[in-house]
Amino acid sequence: GENVEQHPSTLSVQEGDSAVIKCTYSDSASNYFPWYKQELGKRPQLIIDIRSNVGEKKDQRIAVTLNKTAKHFSLHITETQPEDSAVYFCAAYYTGGGNKLTFGTGTQLKVEL
Amino acid sequence: NAGVTQTPKFRVLKTGQSMTLLCAQDMNHEYMYWYRQDPGMGLRLIHYSVGEGTTAKGEVPDGYNVSRLKKQNFLLGLESAAPSQTSVYFCASREQGVAYNEQFFGPGTRLTVL
């Protein structure tokens, strides 16, 4: 089955700096890669996703890049703000995977003033 | 439109007791999922369903059972609770489609087994 590894497990940045979270996946057939943000005590919510036919996708201050050859994808947050503090999860899906996502173990991002 | 809801929000059980967690969605989604979330371990899939009357095992199914008698509801049962089942449980749903699409999560149920 699919295996997703996520690094780092914790990340602390100064407000205004950039943050990068990286994930690797094992199955080359994976074709959909979402990122979820989970604030303390809340439910995970989708913030951005990318499909395997695209190398990069941006939405305001967040972007995701995908390197299919290396089987890794990354979340980039620019001009970080205190409200970006949360746990971020990456995930991967492939068509033969039984209609389910495989999640990474999460990154606790803390944006310090 | 309430989205995905879960009942109850909190529960404390004693070892050996049983309970059922209810997930309901009003978006007419075909697929529904139950996850557990433990510190440092991310979201692990327990069971899932691709339609009314169907269920399938996920990554960590032992000690749990599920039923999907109605399209809008997905029930997670613990027959004999154990302390190792102390966790936060999330339900999720998504539309059927050729390509994967957004998965919507419920607010979670915090379960403590003493």
Interface residues (C-beta under 8 A of the other chain):
Chain A: Q6 S9 N31 Y32 P34 K42 R43 P44 Q45 L46 D49 R51 F89 Y93 G98 N99 K100 L101 F103 G104 T105 G106
Chain B: Y31 Y33 G40 M41 G42 L43 R44 L45 Y48 V50 A56 G58 F90 A99 Y100 E102 Q103 F105 G106 P107 G108
